[in-house]
Amino acid sequence: MQENILKQLEKISLVYGLSLIFLGSLSAIIFVGPLPSLLVLLFSSLFLLSSLIIFRLRRENSALLKACEKKLEESEKTFLSIINCTTDGMIVADDENKIIYVNNQFLEMWKIPSEVKNSKNALDFLPFLVEQLVAPESSKNWFKDLYLTDSPKTETINLKNERIFECLYFPFIIGENKRGRVLSFRDVTAKRKIETQKQLHMLFVRELIESFPSPMYYKSNKGIFLGCNVAFEQMVNLPREKIVGKSDFQVFALEHAEIMERSDRKLLSESGLQIFNLEIPSSNGALREYTFRKSLFKDFETRTSGIVGVILDITDQKRNERELSEAKNQLEYANKNLKQSMERSARLAMEAQSASMAKSQFLANMSHEIRTPMNGIVGMTWILAETNLSPDQRHFVETIKSCAEALLSIINDILDLSKIESGKFELERIPFNLKTLFESLYDMFWIRANEKNLRLKFSIGSDVHLKIVGDPGRLRQVFLNLLGNSFKFTEIGEISLKATLVSDDSLSTDVKFIISDTGIGIPAQKINQLFSPFTQVDSSLTRKHGGTGLGLSISQKLIGHMGSKISIQSEENKGTTFSFILSFKKQTAEQSKDLEIRGDLRGKRILIANETDPSKTILKDILASSNCFVSEAETLEKAQLSVQEAFERKEPLNAVIFSIDKWEDSLEKTAEVFKSNQLMKDLKLICITSLGNRGDALKFHKYGWDAFLTKPIEEFELLAILKTLFSEINSHVEGLILTKYSVAELKTSSPAILVVEDNSVNLQVAVAMLKKLGFRTETASNGLEAVEMLMEKEYDLVFMDIQMPVLDGYEATRRVRDPKNGAKNPQVKIIAMTANAMSGDREECLSAGMDDYISKPVNIKEMITMLKRTFPDFPINQPKAKENR
């Protein structure tokens, strides 16, 4: 409008100006003189006025335009800011697909590459959008149609990355003219997931209600049924369409509907859980009793939406309660009779227990009464063997000892069987080395094998873990029984004991033990009775082989307590094989340390208490030979007084050895007397008793004893226990009572000597001598075997025979001395022990690399002299007996 006015004014001004020019020129042409002043003034004023009006109007129009432009710019900025703040991705294009505007959300949602972001054509974005769809090829035309359509439209599209977009298209119209199109994308993935979860939840709830076996329903807070399950339909005998949308009065009888309506109002006002019982007739007219359990349910905004109810049919329960009550009355009556029967049974049980205790007491008494004289027999036999005896007398002594040991073995077997059958059997759990156990068994049986001319083979698989935890005493007992059985029934061939790995992990190992022989075998029909006590395969009066038949029965029961079973395979005249698999825990790092008995008994003060039987002399001789100070006390009270006086003299006792042959209360009382005295806390208590049996270590440990031995006494066992108690390793075995089995697992500090001898009798003599003097021994039957053993292990000394099969002593020595052959200690001291006593024999031995020479028959004094030169610091046990005449 203003623009038109300005244009009109410009025209007027132009006319006025042209008129003025025209009149001025005309006055100069037509009139000879100038126009009248009034006319000139009039035209001049009009021209000036029109110029001023035009200038003012132009000035106002310019300011107005600037204000409009500023407002428009601010509006555009506001609009763009609003679009960029929205979470929707938007793109605006004109009819020619030229981009008018695209926001950052659109570019980020669709991951538009940077090289395309600045494109001015909206169709350039289309390939990147289509490629991200679940089915790009089938969606391409659809997306393009949506992109180019002129009608408003809303679509849902799925992307490959599992996102879901809602796409809104609408035309961009100003006035009545379409100027372009707008596409808006909104990420509705989370919304759709929530909706899906809600749908799944509702479906789950609906299915849960439907599958619930008891009638179930839910109502609005206005009392209108919203849903129910099949069980509810069956209860009210109405289809669901006649229940949903109805009230209680349209579903139940009036009296029941009123009760439920009142309970609903109360529940809505008080909330919580509501429970009440109600009798309602069933479809066949019979009354059934129900328990109603109702509570409120809320919507997603925690507003109360209605009531949910579960109905339990307790008709059968109530009937059962009535029947139970009747049964209870009958039971009370029966209980009276049962009580009388139980009282009668209790009396019988007490009588049986008394009989069992009497049996146990009898066995313990028998153990004591038999072991005590047996201890005297064995002890006196030992003393007698140390005296000057003729060969016949020595044979008689050995026979007495052998018979006493056999009798003691039978007594132990009977006691073991009784203990196992009475349920008083316990297994020990102590660390031991399987190789040590095998070596001790080999030492016991190799002489017997030589006497019968049998091959004896013991082997442990290279993959078997040796340092394990178990009951070595009981395992040793099983091996003794099974190997003894093999020796009894084998005359030619061989006997073997093998250990092989079954399975292994970081904490435990399973080992299979196999005992085989080439004996007479067992008939198939007699195998089943093999493990029955007091039963033998040959039970005839003329049977060749002796025995009680207890060994195998006890072995099977022991292995059963260890969690396994002995299997047997046998064939007549071809031999028998026993096998079983045991599981052991592996020793911990602390348990598996190689320990040595380093205790020195010289100067130790030891008190012998309560010792009145003949073994007192044996104990005194054993301790005196080890340079101990020995004192005696006849009673517990005198022993306590002697210990107290020794502390007061500042000459404290180191150990007290009790010989106790009373009952268990004495064992506990004796240990308590000394352990409760703070001054005597370091005093070692050793119990020697005829009461103790195999497996009693746990009992003695509980009472507080440091060690215990059963009679008869073995010198090596007693000294090993004393040395261990006084040694630095005692801290490592703390928590375990010392027995002959636990000390057998400790390496002694005595030197290890290898005896190489092919003659079995000479070998027995040499080994017996060395063991008597306190040395450890291992044996080899020829030079080649000796070389192989020296390549595997270090020895402190070798006694080497000269004339041997396979490889003689000279060549064996040369191979040991040669460093190329890989002996552990090529410089080990080797002493020739040979019957070659001719001139030059000594020199030949020395030239072969031997260190010394001793001739056969070996004189014990000469051997002691030679050993003292080799081991000057080792306390050699000096024999006290005189030489035989």
Salt bridges, closest charged atoms under 4 A:
GLU10 OE2 - ARG58 NH2 2.36
GLU60 OE2 - ARG56 NE 3.44
GLU73 OE2 - LYS77 NZ 3.57
ASP88 OD2 - ARG186 NH2 2.70
ASP95 OD1 - LYS178 NZ 3.13
GLU131 OE2 - LYS160 NZ 3.35
ASP150 OD1 - LYS178 NZ 2.84
GLU166 OE2 - ARG192 NH2 3.67
ASP187 OD2 - ARG163 NH1 3.80
GLU195 OE1 - ARG192 NE 3.81
GLU210 OE2 - ARG240 NH2 2.83
GLU233 OE2 - ARG240 NH2 2.85
ASP248 OD2 - LYS219 NZ 2.83
GLU261 OE1 - ARG265 NH1 3.57
ASP264 OD2 - LYS219 NZ 2.44
ASP264 OD1 - LYS294 NZ 2.44
ASP299 OD2 - ARG303 NE 3.11
GLU301 OE1 - ARG303 NH2 2.98
ASP313 OD2 - ARG288 NE 2.74
ASP316 OD1 - ARG288 NH2 3.79
ASP316 OD1 - ARG319 NH2 2.84
GLU321 OE1 - LYS318 NZ 3.87
GLU369 OE2 - HIS368 ND1 3.21
GLU386 OE2 - LYS772 NZ 3.09
ASP413 OD1 - ARG694 NH1 3.78
ASP416 OD1 - ARG474 NH1 3.20
ASP416 OD2 - ARG694 NH1 2.45
ASP443 OD2 - LYS771 NZ 3.85
GLU491 OE2 - LYS452 NZ 3.61
GLU494 OE1 - ARG455 NE 3.34
GLU494 OE1 - LYS457 NZ 3.25
ASP504 OD2 - LYS586 NZ 2.85
GLU571 OE2 - LYS574 NZ 3.52
GLU590 OE1 - LYS593 NZ 3.29
GLU590 OE2 - HIS732 ND1 2.72
ASP594 OD1 - LYS467 NZ 2.89
ASP594 OD2 - LYS747 NZ 3.70
GLU596 OE1 - ARG598 NH2 2.34
ASP600 OD2 - ARG602 NH2 2.85
ASP613 OD2 - LYS711 NZ 2.64
GLU632 OE1 - LYS616 NZ 3.24
GLU632 OE2 - LYS620 NZ 2.98
GLU634 OE1 - LYS638 NZ 3.79
GLU651 OE1 - ARG649 NE 3.65
ASP661 OD2 - HIS368 NE2 3.81
ASP661 OD2 - LYS711 NZ 3.10
GLU664 OE2 - LYS699 NZ 3.32
ASP696 OD1 - LYS419 NZ 3.05
ASP696 OD2 - LYS699 NZ 3.70
ASP706 OD2 - LYS675 NZ 3.19
GLU757 OE1 - LYS856 NZ 2.53
GLU778 OE2 - LYS793 NZ 2.39
ASP801 OD1 - LYS856 NZ 3.38
GLU811 OE1 - ARG814 NH1 3.57
GLU811 OE2 - ARG815 NE 3.42
ASP851 OD2 - ARG817 NH2 2.69
ASP852 OD1 - ARG842 NH2 3.53
ASP852 OD2 - ARG869 NH2 2.95
